[in-house]
């Protein structure tokens, strides 16, 4: 090796060692200050450490933690974003960002970071079923039904007897307007876990919606209620079953009871239908309006409300 080249390499190595030494010493001082509660001093030391080693993810994360402690959320997010750019497949910065965005009431950004954190975690632990379950729940919340379907099927590939995966896959198929597929998955969940109350109620309710197997539906819904007697959704299912059978008084009693325990657009829609069937158009209208206040994207409820109001106008002009 020529003498000039040797001198260049040794000089570069010496400069690198010096920067690394400065970064480490500053980092140690920052940690000591942080442990003592001297957050301002810790922030200063972490900044100096980053001047020497700006591509160190751990320093960015610790500095973000200090900014969070000082309630300086914008700076914390900036440091976490820097960590993500340096190590896109890391889990921790995305998880912390999710918590920060949640605290700022930014659910879309929080969900996006949570999804990324789970995806990255699944690469590190490709057989961790809990990670996939959380990811599937995120996809359901985001209405990414195809991704949710793929995720729950992956869980079942890893764990074929997972009743919860079958239950949520049933949810996915119902959202995808594949009711028979949903029923099939819920049946499988109940084969594996006969006292699975959520699946008992859900399958019973789907049968009521289809107006078939009502005897079987009643057994399942009442069994779910034995396990959770105060569950408003289950009480509503029983009331809706009575409505299908023409027992309007029984239906009204149960669905009114459900409305006192949960604020749900479906429950108020059911109440509207029951009152309308009983000839009480005023209460029908009031409950359909309540339903639309909770969820304005219900075309069928809007249609029923408009028809009821139109009929009233026609009658008042006669």
Secondary structure, 3 states (H helix, E strand, C coil): CCHHHHHHHHHHHHHHHHHHHHHHHHHHHHHHHHHCCCHHHHHHHHHHHHHHCCCCHHHHHHHHHHHHHCCCHHHHHHHHHHHHHHCCCCCHHHHHHHHHHHHCCCHHHHHHHHHHHHHHHHHHCCCCHHHHHHHHHHHHHCCCHHHHHHHHHHHHHHCCCCHHHHHHHHHHHHHCCCHHHHHHHHHHHHHHCCCCHHHHHHHHHHHHHHCCCHHHHHHHHHHHHHHCCCCHHHHHHHHHHHHHCCCHHHHHHHHHHHHCCCCCHHHHHHHHHHHHHCCCHHHHHHHHHHHHHHCCCCHHHHHHHHHHHHHHHHHHCC
